[in-house]
Amino acid sequence: MAATGTHQRPGRLVSGTSIGIRELTLRGLVLGALITVVFTASNVYLGLKVGLTFASSIPAAVISMAVLRALGGGGILENNMVQTQASAAGTLSSVIFVLPGMLMIGHWHGFPYVWVMAVCAAGGILGVLFTIPLRRALVTGSALPYPEGTAAAEILRAGEIGGAGNSGLRELLAGGVIAALFSLASGGLGLLADSVSVTLAAGSALFRLSTGFSLALVGAGYLVGIGGGLAILLGAVLGWGVAVPVLTAITPHPAGLGNAAFATALWSHKVRFIGAGTIAVAAIWTLLGLAGPVVAGLRSALTRRDHATGERTDRDLAPPVIIGLGILMLLCLMACFCSFFLAGAPHPGAALALAAACTLVCLLFGFLVAAACGYMAGIVGSSSSPISGIAILAVVLVSLLLLALDAAGALPTEFAADHRSLAIASVLFVTSAILAAATISNDNLQDLKTGQLVGATPWRQQVVLMVGVVVGAAVIPPVLNLLYSAYGFTGAMPHAGMDPAQALAAPQATLMATIARGIFLHQLDWTMILIGVGLGVLLVIGDTLLKRRGPGLPVLAVGLGLYLPPTVTVTLVIGALLSWLTGRLRRSAGAATDSMLDGHRRRGVMLASGFIAGESLMGVALAAVIGASGREDVLSLTGSGYAATAAWLGLAAFVVICVGFVRHVVRAPA
């Protein structure tokens, strides 16, 4: 087979303009669709139950390698396409952070299939299209680590090389087994705690020290590195070392509420909004810094004529396809919005104008959040990106748009009736489209990083992700209706006599509905958001000053540290510190040459990738068990009195694993 560049062989990357490579195949599309269906259903249930979803790229890659190897002939590029397609399941399902709010406010009594599928599919495909011009700015021309994308690439490489004698594969498997067993012992059997917290009081001020024991987050932090890790730590310190103590000191302590619960409640309802405001400013600042590369990428994506003749590994979808699909999806969203507005307010002219305005918001704000989400995914990975923070900003923006139109007399009177139920529902519906675009953008750039590392063809990845979006969008409405009928949501039960204790909490959807209702009924406290905006401005000034003398301050990472829970941020920082520590120890041990340092570094990357893969796979397995049983503690072997023992054992096991990780990475090669 003649080719330019290299071609696909075990243990080698694929690059250049190779032809005849098995990459986008019918069997891969079918397998990817099946995995997408299963993982979408699992993520929808888990997200509604506990407010968390799992990233599906790595589990999909492992399943794909096993299935395609059994079928014969599966290679690294074909496996990469399957995991790219299936990754839509872990991200598009995040629309459940908004849509159940429609039932909680009483506007819907079920999930209309066409509306939900259309808004998810159109928003998701727009998210894919938004990332095409961002690929060059944030992936090929960026030093962002993309921890999950890097881990997925290492797994695909190890699977391609194979062989029991391959040390990289052994380390990947060892890390995976350790993380899977630890996750089973903590998240399933209850033998180990998954986090530990200590609450300290200084007068009326409360300080809370927390860390999680997630080995996947340790692995992600290792891949992120010390720069991003310290910025995240700064955000966590500002949140839990400054904001929470101040708020606990000035806020009356409710009787009967423990110190830990009081501090956590203030963080959830106050400090996270500071983080959301900081993220908003940081996102704008980040986009301004990326304006040049993004504009260049946008111009290249829409005008380049060598998309069919250039390097295979640098080809995006053709400009006419991007423009045509973009217009089609915008028209689809506009029709969807218009029909939604007409159902509540039968005024065609006003509905069309409002639908056009909301579609324009989805286009402009959607592209901005796509870039911001892609950047955040590059820092901390898709799983740890604050998607709910983006949803908060979208709810606020769309609410302010409708309030402005209402003040101008452009909204029909129906929007003001019934405690503004239609206005609140409209905000949630439009936000779901923006969130679909944001989540897919968040994931697609991670997938494109994987593709860059394994030599995939970008336009093919973009095609299969759109297929995954459509499959996921088709699955989400019936799964939502099934779960609603079986369990109900907190504050929205489908049948009389159902047990409220069994209702799905849908915590993010409850929060979004509360924020939208608070804005329209003038009950939302803007103080925390404005403090976050002010803090963001100060951090931007600090970043500008620091860049004059050396490295700047990743402002967005600081915002993440404020917004994400400490069990996430501190664990990420621990992983980043392990990366710095192993580097220092390697140099002090005499690994002075670049080749020796690269060998040690790769050993750490493989172990870290194994941590991410092992915990992800166990997370899928536990989600399946929880979904089948309807109980979170179905595998638990312990009782309530075991909590303190579990915390000490979990901490001890976590420390032992981290020490073992460092010793293994820095040891001399065998």
NUTORTI-33001 format. One line per 5 residues: their letters; for each residue x, y, z of C-alpha. Coordinates in nm, 3 decimals. Layout:
N
A> X,Y,Z | ...
% end
This chain:
670
MAATG> 0.000,0.000,0.000 | 0.161,0.322,-0.114 | 0.144,0.612,0.122 | 0.303,0.940,0.205 | 0.435,0.960,0.558
THQRP> 0.393,0.667,0.793 | 0.121,0.405,0.794 | -0.053,0.208,1.062 | 0.164,-0.051,1.233 | 0.162,-0.185,1.585
GRLVS> 0.328,0.060,1.818 | 0.349,0.346,1.571 | 0.150,0.661,1.532 | -0.032,0.736,1.211 | 0.055,1.060,1.044
GTSIG> 0.107,1.223,0.713 | -0.135,1.158,0.429 | -0.166,0.782,0.454 | -0.441,0.629,0.248 | -0.639,0.311,0.288
IRELT> -0.630,0.325,0.668 | -0.922,0.167,0.850 | -1.057,0.456,1.054 | -1.422,0.547,0.992 | -1.605,0.215,0.944
LRGLV> -1.963,0.090,0.955 | -1.891,-0.159,1.234 | -1.721,0.116,1.433 | -2.025,0.341,1.393 | -2.260,0.062,1.503
LGALI> -2.043,-0.026,1.804 | -2.009,0.342,1.895 | -2.386,0.387,1.874 | -2.450,0.089,2.103 | -2.200,0.214,2.361
TVVFT> -2.351,0.563,2.335 | -2.701,0.431,2.411 | -2.586,0.238,2.718 | -2.364,0.512,2.859 | -2.619,0.788,2.793
ASNVY> -2.885,0.601,2.989 | -2.638,0.535,3.272 | -2.526,0.897,3.286 | -2.881,1.033,3.284 | -2.974,0.816,3.582
LGLKV> -2.655,0.886,3.777 | -2.674,1.260,3.708 | -3.033,1.281,3.830 | -2.959,1.063,4.133 | -2.644,1.223,4.271
GLTFA> -2.565,1.515,4.041 | -2.258,1.352,3.882 | -2.187,1.199,3.544 | -1.887,0.995,3.429 | -1.671,1.058,3.124
SSIPA> -1.731,0.779,2.874 | -1.431,0.820,2.640 | -1.192,0.593,2.828 | -1.440,0.313,2.906 | -1.554,0.327,2.545
AVISM> -1.194,0.297,2.424 | -1.136,-0.011,2.639 | -1.462,-0.176,2.527 | -1.391,-0.090,2.164 | -1.044,-0.244,2.175
AVLRA> -1.183,-0.566,2.323 | -1.475,-0.596,2.077 | -1.288,-0.497,1.761 | -0.995,-0.721,1.850 | -1.240,-1.011,1.886
LGGGG> -1.392,-0.925,1.548 | -1.045,-0.898,1.396 | -0.851,-0.613,1.240 | -0.932,-0.333,1.482 | -0.659,-0.067,1.488
ILENN> -0.581,0.241,1.690 | -0.760,0.480,1.455 | -1.079,0.276,1.438 | -1.082,0.244,1.817 | -1.028,0.618,1.845
MVQTQ> -1.335,0.681,1.630 | -1.549,0.458,1.851 | -1.442,0.634,2.172 | -1.492,0.974,2.005 | -1.848,0.884,1.909
ASAAG> -1.932,0.732,2.247 | -1.789,1.029,2.435 | -2.106,1.220,2.344 | -2.288,1.004,2.600 | -2.090,1.140,2.892
TLSSV> -2.129,1.503,2.790 | -2.461,1.554,2.613 | -2.638,1.390,2.909 | -2.538,1.698,3.110 | -2.852,1.870,2.973
IFVLP> -3.024,1.692,3.261 | -2.870,1.964,3.476 | -3.137,2.197,3.332 | -3.432,2.019,3.168 | -3.589,1.857,3.480
GMLMI> -3.641,2.211,3.608 | -3.925,2.237,3.356 | -4.120,1.980,3.557 | -4.018,2.127,3.892 | -4.177,2.461,3.805
GHWHG> -4.488,2.281,3.676 | -4.456,2.389,3.312 | -4.416,2.035,3.176 | -4.560,1.709,3.302 | -4.327,1.493,3.097
FPYVW> -4.048,1.541,2.843 | -4.181,1.606,2.488 | -3.973,1.385,2.262 | -3.939,1.613,1.959 | -3.854,1.927,2.154
VMAVC> -3.599,1.760,2.381 | -3.434,1.563,2.102 | -3.423,1.863,1.868 | -3.272,2.101,2.122 | -3.012,1.843,2.230
AAGGI> -2.919,1.742,1.875 | -2.906,2.094,1.729 | -2.719,2.236,2.028 | -2.476,1.944,2.033 | -2.397,1.963,1.661
LGVLF> -2.341,2.338,1.695 | -2.097,2.253,1.973 | -1.902,2.030,1.733 | -1.900,2.304,1.469 | -1.785,2.566,1.721
TIPLR> -1.477,2.360,1.805 | -1.356,2.330,1.446 | -1.194,2.677,1.439 | -1.089,2.630,1.802 | -0.887,2.316,1.725
RALVT> -0.584,2.504,1.601 | -0.596,2.763,1.879 | -0.656,2.527,2.171 | -0.515,2.191,2.059 | -0.251,2.198,1.786
GSALP> -0.121,2.543,1.878 | -0.155,2.513,2.255 | 0.041,2.359,2.541 | -0.274,2.277,2.742 | -0.235,1.927,2.892
YPEGT> -0.587,1.785,2.823 | -0.541,1.514,3.090 | -0.824,1.283,2.983 | -0.740,1.319,2.614 | -0.378,1.234,2.688
AAAEI> -0.483,0.938,2.902 | -0.713,0.807,2.628 | -0.429,0.832,2.377 | -0.195,0.638,2.605 | -0.458,0.366,2.646
LRAGE> -0.511,0.341,2.272 | -0.135,0.328,2.213 | -0.087,0.058,2.476 | -0.370,-0.146,2.326 | -0.218,-0.111,1.981
IGGAG> 0.128,-0.219,2.094 | -0.002,-0.505,2.311 | 0.219,-0.777,2.445 | 0.272,-0.873,2.805 | 0.634,-0.766,2.787
NSGLR> 0.553,-0.403,2.715 | 0.637,-0.207,3.032 | 0.405,0.079,2.941 | 0.112,-0.159,2.911 | 0.204,-0.323,3.242
ELLAG> 0.206,0.015,3.416 | -0.122,0.113,3.254 | -0.283,-0.211,3.368 | -0.134,-0.185,3.717 | -0.264,0.168,3.760
GVIAA> -0.603,0.063,3.628 | -0.635,-0.234,3.862 | -0.527,-0.031,4.167 | -0.772,0.250,4.089 | -1.057,0.011,4.012
LFSLA> -1.010,-0.182,4.337 | -0.981,0.139,4.538 | -1.296,0.277,4.374 | -1.483,-0.048,4.444 | -1.373,-0.047,4.808
SGGLG> -1.476,0.317,4.857 | -1.766,0.382,4.621 | -1.914,0.032,4.625 | -1.833,-0.177,4.930 | -1.798,0.117,5.168
LLADS> -1.483,-0.026,5.325 | -1.287,0.293,5.256 | -1.407,0.652,5.258 | -1.384,0.849,4.934 | -1.293,1.173,5.113
VSVTL> -1.202,1.315,5.451 | -1.289,1.653,5.603 | -1.197,1.838,5.920 | -1.389,2.146,6.035 | -1.207,2.388,6.266
AAGSA> -1.354,2.684,6.453 | -1.182,3.013,6.531 | -1.444,3.200,6.727 | -1.751,3.206,6.506 | -1.546,3.157,6.188
LFRLS> -1.527,2.806,6.048 | -1.244,2.657,5.843 | -1.288,2.328,5.662 | -1.001,2.117,5.534 | -1.106,1.852,5.283
TGFSL> -0.962,1.621,5.026 | -1.098,1.344,4.812 | -0.931,1.009,4.751 | -1.013,0.981,4.381 | -0.715,0.826,4.202
ALVGA> -0.860,0.943,3.870 | -0.828,1.301,3.992 | -0.474,1.231,4.112 | -0.395,1.106,3.763 | -0.558,1.411,3.606
GYLVG> -0.364,1.641,3.838 | -0.039,1.466,3.747 | -0.110,1.533,3.380 | -0.215,1.894,3.449 | 0.118,1.979,3.615
IGGGL> 0.223,2.215,3.890 | 0.136,2.547,3.718 | -0.233,2.478,3.677 | -0.241,2.290,4.008 | -0.117,2.588,4.210
AILLG> -0.370,2.819,4.044 | -0.650,2.577,4.136 | -0.512,2.562,4.491 | -0.524,2.942,4.511 | -0.892,2.932,4.421
AVLGW> -0.962,2.665,4.683 | -0.778,2.868,4.948 | -0.973,3.183,4.858 | -1.296,2.986,4.885 | -1.240,2.776,5.195
GVAVP> -0.967,2.976,5.367 | -1.116,3.324,5.317 | -1.476,3.332,5.192 | -1.623,3.051,5.403 | -1.464,3.171,5.732
VLTAI> -1.583,3.527,5.669 | -1.935,3.418,5.580 | -1.964,3.182,5.876 | -1.849,3.463,6.105 | -2.109,3.716,5.983
TPHPA> -2.401,3.479,5.916 | -2.624,3.363,6.204 | -2.569,2.994,6.270 | -2.904,2.807,6.252 | -2.984,2.608,6.563
GLGNA> -2.936,2.236,6.528 | -2.710,2.263,6.222 | -2.360,2.123,6.266 | -2.049,2.324,6.185 | -1.959,2.112,5.883
AFATA> -2.310,2.130,5.737 | -2.325,2.507,5.800 | -1.993,2.570,5.623 | -2.089,2.346,5.332 | -2.429,2.515,5.293
LWSHK> -2.271,2.860,5.276 | -2.019,2.739,5.021 | -2.294,2.582,4.808 | -2.531,2.880,4.818 | -2.285,3.169,4.839
VRFIG> -1.922,3.093,4.755 | -1.999,2.895,4.439 | -2.165,3.205,4.298 | -1.844,3.397,4.366 | -1.671,3.125,4.166
AGTIA> -1.927,3.156,3.885 | -1.866,3.531,3.863 | -1.490,3.477,3.860 | -1.524,3.212,3.589 | -1.729,3.456,3.377
VAAIW> -1.460,3.725,3.392 | -1.181,3.470,3.350 | -1.353,3.319,3.047 | -1.379,3.660,2.880 | -1.014,3.735,2.963
TLLGL> -0.904,3.398,2.832 | -1.098,3.449,2.509 | -0.945,3.793,2.461 | -0.603,3.635,2.495 | -0.699,3.371,2.240
AGPVV> -0.874,3.614,2.006 | -0.594,3.615,1.750 | -0.556,3.237,1.717 | -0.935,3.184,1.733 | -1.004,3.439,1.459
AGLRS> -0.726,3.288,1.248 | -0.868,2.941,1.306 | -1.219,3.060,1.220 | -1.098,3.223,0.900 | -0.899,2.913,0.807
ALTRR> -1.187,2.675,0.881 | -1.434,2.875,0.672 | -1.211,2.975,0.379 | -0.926,2.726,0.334 | -0.922,2.547,0.000
DHATG> -0.666,2.277,0.076 | -0.894,2.082,0.312 | -0.900,1.792,0.066 | -0.532,1.796,-0.029 | -0.343,1.897,0.286
ERTDR> -0.206,1.674,0.557 | -0.464,1.413,0.654 | -0.406,1.482,1.023 | -0.488,1.853,0.973 | -0.809,1.832,0.771
DLAPP> -1.132,1.960,0.920 | -1.475,1.946,0.762 | -1.497,2.142,0.438 | -1.606,2.508,0.476 | -1.933,2.464,0.280
VIIGL> -2.025,2.175,0.509 | -1.950,2.378,0.823 | -2.153,2.677,0.701 | -2.441,2.467,0.569 | -2.470,2.255,0.883
GILML> -2.440,2.563,1.103 | -2.725,2.741,0.925 | -2.938,2.425,0.933 | -2.886,2.377,1.307 | -2.960,2.743,1.381
LCLMA> -3.282,2.719,1.181 | -3.368,2.401,1.369 | -3.315,2.576,1.703 | -3.514,2.876,1.588 | -3.807,2.655,1.482
CFCSF> -3.787,2.467,1.810 | -3.786,2.787,2.016 | -4.068,2.939,1.809 | -4.295,2.637,1.854 | -4.218,2.634,2.226
FLAGA> -4.309,3.002,2.266 | -4.623,2.963,2.055 | -4.743,2.679,2.277 | -4.750,2.918,2.573 | -4.824,3.249,2.403
PHPGA> -5.006,3.223,2.065 | -4.863,3.538,1.908 | -4.671,3.435,1.590 | -4.491,3.765,1.534 | -4.367,3.797,1.891
ALALA> -4.275,3.427,1.907 | -4.071,3.451,1.586 | -3.887,3.763,1.702 | -3.813,3.612,2.043 | -3.699,3.285,1.883
AACTL> -3.463,3.479,1.655 | -3.318,3.669,1.954 | -3.267,3.349,2.155 | -3.108,3.176,1.856 | -2.866,3.467,1.819
VCLLF> -2.777,3.431,2.188 | -2.714,3.059,2.133 | -2.482,3.142,1.844 | -2.280,3.417,2.008 | -2.278,3.306,2.371
GFLVA> -2.260,2.942,2.261 | -1.936,3.006,2.074 | -1.790,3.195,2.371 | -1.872,2.919,2.618 | -1.746,2.660,2.369
AACGY> -1.406,2.827,2.376 | -1.416,2.868,2.754 | -1.523,2.507,2.810 | -1.255,2.382,2.573 | -0.993,2.578,2.763
MAGIV> -1.120,2.446,3.098 | -1.116,2.091,2.963 | -0.757,2.150,2.860 | -0.670,2.244,3.218 | -0.859,1.994,3.434
GSSSS> -1.024,1.751,3.191 | -1.385,1.707,3.082 | -1.503,1.531,3.398 | -1.393,1.813,3.629 | -1.503,2.105,3.412
PISGI> -1.763,2.323,3.589 | -2.044,2.269,3.340 | -2.304,2.368,3.600 | -2.117,2.699,3.639 | -2.156,2.761,3.267
AILAV> -2.525,2.674,3.303 | -2.561,2.932,3.581 | -2.408,3.201,3.358 | -2.635,3.099,3.070 | -2.946,3.111,3.292
VLVSL> -2.848,3.459,3.411 | -2.778,3.586,3.058 | -3.098,3.453,2.901 | -3.303,3.575,3.199 | -3.159,3.926,3.161
LLLAL> -3.238,3.915,2.788 | -3.604,3.831,2.855 | -3.626,4.093,3.130 | -3.489,4.355,2.889 | -3.741,4.254,2.623
DAAGA> -4.018,4.263,2.882 | -3.914,4.612,2.993 | -3.928,4.721,2.628 | -4.281,4.578,2.596 | -4.171,4.313,2.346
LPTEF> -4.296,4.010,2.543 | -4.658,3.892,2.529 | -4.856,3.923,2.852 | -4.856,3.543,2.893 | -4.490,3.562,2.997
AADHR> -4.589,3.760,3.307 | -4.877,3.533,3.409 | -4.872,3.254,3.668 | -4.569,3.389,3.855 | -4.382,3.419,3.523
SLAIA> -4.387,3.043,3.469 | -4.358,3.072,3.090 | -4.065,3.314,3.116 | -3.880,3.087,3.359 | -3.950,2.781,3.143
SVLFV> -3.827,2.967,2.834 | -3.500,3.048,3.009 | -3.446,2.683,3.101 | -3.533,2.562,2.751 | -3.296,2.803,2.576
TSAIL> -3.024,2.731,2.833 | -3.048,2.359,2.755 | -2.943,2.433,2.395 | -2.649,2.645,2.510 | -2.550,2.375,2.758
AAATI> -2.563,2.107,2.488 | -2.322,2.312,2.277 | -2.097,2.381,2.575 | -2.074,2.020,2.691 | -2.000,1.883,2.345
SNDNL> -1.736,2.152,2.289 | -1.588,2.062,2.625 | -1.561,1.700,2.513 | -1.472,1.743,2.146 | -1.150,1.932,2.206
QDLKT> -1.046,1.655,2.447 | -1.120,1.401,2.171 | -0.930,1.608,1.915 | -0.629,1.608,2.150 | -0.647,1.229,2.161
GQLVG> -0.674,1.227,1.784 | -0.372,1.454,1.750 | -0.163,1.221,1.966 | -0.261,0.905,1.777 | -0.262,1.056,1.428
ATPWR> -0.638,1.063,1.360 | -0.819,1.259,1.091 | -0.999,1.558,1.249 | -1.290,1.576,1.004 | -1.371,1.210,1.063
QQVVL> -1.371,1.266,1.438 | -1.607,1.559,1.388 | -1.842,1.342,1.181 | -1.857,1.055,1.431 | -1.911,1.291,1.722
MVGVV> -2.211,1.439,1.541 | -2.341,1.085,1.494 | -2.292,1.030,1.867 | -2.480,1.353,1.941 | -2.780,1.242,1.734
VGAAV> -2.785,0.896,1.896 | -2.755,1.044,2.245 | -3.024,1.304,2.172 | -3.259,1.027,2.059 | -3.203,0.832,2.381
IPPVL> -3.227,1.113,2.638 | -3.605,1.192,2.618 | -3.737,0.835,2.669 | -3.486,0.770,2.947 | -3.591,1.092,3.121
NLLYS> -3.959,1.000,3.090 | -3.893,0.648,3.216 | -3.702,0.769,3.522 | -3.958,1.040,3.594 | -4.243,0.790,3.582
AYGFT> -4.057,0.540,3.800 | -3.911,0.771,4.066 | -4.025,1.130,4.014 | -3.812,1.434,4.092 | -3.782,1.624,4.416
GAMPH> -4.079,1.861,4.412 | -4.232,1.702,4.101 | -4.399,1.364,4.147 | -4.588,1.212,3.851 | -4.839,1.010,4.054
AGMDP> -5.015,1.046,4.386 | -4.893,0.824,4.666 | -4.532,0.793,4.543 | -4.258,0.783,4.806 | -4.077,1.121,4.809
AQALA> -3.771,0.950,4.960 | -3.723,0.761,4.632 | -3.745,1.075,4.418 | -3.441,1.168,4.210 | -3.282,1.481,4.353
APQAT> -3.168,1.640,4.022 | -2.968,1.894,4.228 | -2.836,2.106,3.939 | -3.179,2.134,3.776 | -3.324,2.245,4.109
LMATI> -3.052,2.511,4.132 | -3.110,2.639,3.776 | -3.486,2.665,3.830 | -3.427,2.846,4.160 | -3.190,3.097,3.997
ARGIF> -3.426,3.169,3.706 | -3.721,3.206,3.944 | -3.516,3.433,4.170 | -3.422,3.663,3.880 | -3.776,3.702,3.748
LHQLD> -3.934,3.738,4.090 | -3.652,3.972,4.204 | -3.547,3.736,4.482 | -3.190,3.656,4.369 | -2.902,3.793,4.575
WTMIL> -2.656,3.933,4.320 | -2.396,4.017,4.583 | -2.192,3.699,4.551 | -2.187,3.704,4.171 | -2.071,4.068,4.171
IGVGL> -1.801,3.989,4.429 | -1.684,3.712,4.196 | -1.675,3.955,3.905 | -1.469,4.199,4.111 | -1.232,3.922,4.218
GVLLV> -1.199,3.814,3.858 | -1.099,4.167,3.755 | -0.834,4.179,4.031 | -0.697,3.842,3.920 | -0.681,3.961,3.560
IGDTL> -0.480,4.265,3.671 | -0.249,4.035,3.868 | -0.210,3.807,3.566 | -0.115,4.105,3.349 | 0.147,4.225,3.596
LKRRG> 0.296,3.878,3.646 | 0.333,3.822,3.272 | 0.569,4.118,3.252 | 0.823,3.926,3.463 | 0.750,3.563,3.384
PGLPV> 0.467,3.313,3.381 | 0.122,3.457,3.436 | -0.162,3.340,3.659 | -0.421,3.111,3.494 | -0.724,3.311,3.607
LAVGL> -0.972,3.051,3.484 | -0.799,2.785,3.693 | -0.840,3.006,4.001 | -1.210,3.034,3.924 | -1.230,2.657,3.897
GLYLP> -1.071,2.625,4.239 | -1.340,2.851,4.385 | -1.630,2.677,4.214 | -1.543,2.308,4.231 | -1.577,2.122,4.564
PTVTV> -1.255,2.078,4.764 | -1.275,1.701,4.728 | -1.207,1.767,4.359 | -0.970,2.063,4.370 | -0.743,1.943,4.651
TLVIG> -0.712,1.599,4.494 | -0.617,1.756,4.161 | -0.355,1.964,4.341 | -0.214,1.651,4.508 | -0.168,1.497,4.163
ALLSW> 0.000,1.815,4.039 | 0.233,1.812,4.341 | 0.322,1.449,4.268 | 0.418,1.556,3.916 | 0.645,1.830,4.052
LTGRL> 0.790,1.604,4.324 | 0.874,1.318,4.088 | 1.045,1.564,3.855 | 1.260,1.701,4.135 | 1.348,1.355,4.264
RRSAG> 1.436,1.230,3.917 | 1.680,1.515,3.868 | 1.833,1.478,4.213 | 1.876,1.105,4.150 | 2.088,1.178,3.846
AATDS> 1.840,1.143,3.560 | 1.999,1.439,3.391 | 1.956,1.357,3.024 | 1.637,1.441,2.837 | 1.590,1.079,2.730
MLDGH> 1.611,0.953,3.089 | 1.371,1.220,3.211 | 1.130,1.139,2.928 | 1.139,0.772,3.024 | 1.051,0.849,3.385
RRRGV> 0.787,1.097,3.274 | 0.624,0.841,3.045 | 0.616,0.590,3.329 | 0.425,0.844,3.539 | 0.191,0.928,3.252
MLASG> 0.107,0.561,3.201 | 0.033,0.507,3.570 | -0.174,0.826,3.584 | -0.365,0.721,3.273 | -0.426,0.383,3.434
FIAGE> -0.569,0.557,3.742 | -0.813,0.749,3.522 | -0.910,0.443,3.318 | -0.953,0.207,3.615 | -1.174,0.442,3.813
SLMGV> -1.377,0.530,3.502 | -1.448,0.165,3.425 | -1.540,0.089,3.784 | -1.762,0.397,3.784 | -1.951,0.256,3.486
ALAAV> -1.991,-0.081,3.659 | -2.113,0.076,3.983 | -2.354,0.300,3.791 | -2.502,-0.009,3.626 | -2.548,-0.179,3.963
IGASG> -2.706,0.134,4.114 | -2.935,0.172,3.814 | -3.048,-0.190,3.829 | -3.114,-0.186,4.203 | -3.231,0.172,4.255
REDVL> -3.010,0.195,4.566 | -2.679,0.375,4.610 | -2.563,0.145,4.891 | -2.661,-0.187,4.736 | -2.304,-0.325,4.763
SLTGS> -2.216,-0.170,5.098 | -2.078,-0.409,5.358 | -2.071,-0.159,5.644 | -2.308,0.035,5.867 | -2.333,0.396,5.978
GYAAT> -2.099,0.346,6.274 | -1.813,0.255,6.042 | -1.768,0.606,5.896 | -1.470,0.711,6.112 | -1.286,0.384,6.051
AAWLG> -1.352,0.413,5.677 | -1.208,0.766,5.676 | -0.883,0.660,5.846 | -0.846,0.350,5.629 | -0.921,0.550,5.316
LAAFV> -0.664,0.813,5.408 | -0.401,0.549,5.487 | -0.462,0.361,5.162 | -0.455,0.685,4.963 | -0.123,0.791,5.116
VICVG> 0.030,0.447,5.055 | -0.076,0.455,4.690 | 0.062,0.807,4.638 | 0.395,0.714,4.800 | 0.410,0.398,4.590
FVRHV> 0.336,0.604,4.279 | 0.629,0.837,4.349 | 0.869,0.552,4.429 | 0.777,0.365,4.112 | 0.809,0.668,3.885
VRAPA> 1.150,0.778,4.017 | 1.311,0.434,4.048 | 1.591,0.346,3.810 | 1.487,0.150,3.499 | 1.506,-0.227,3.535
% end
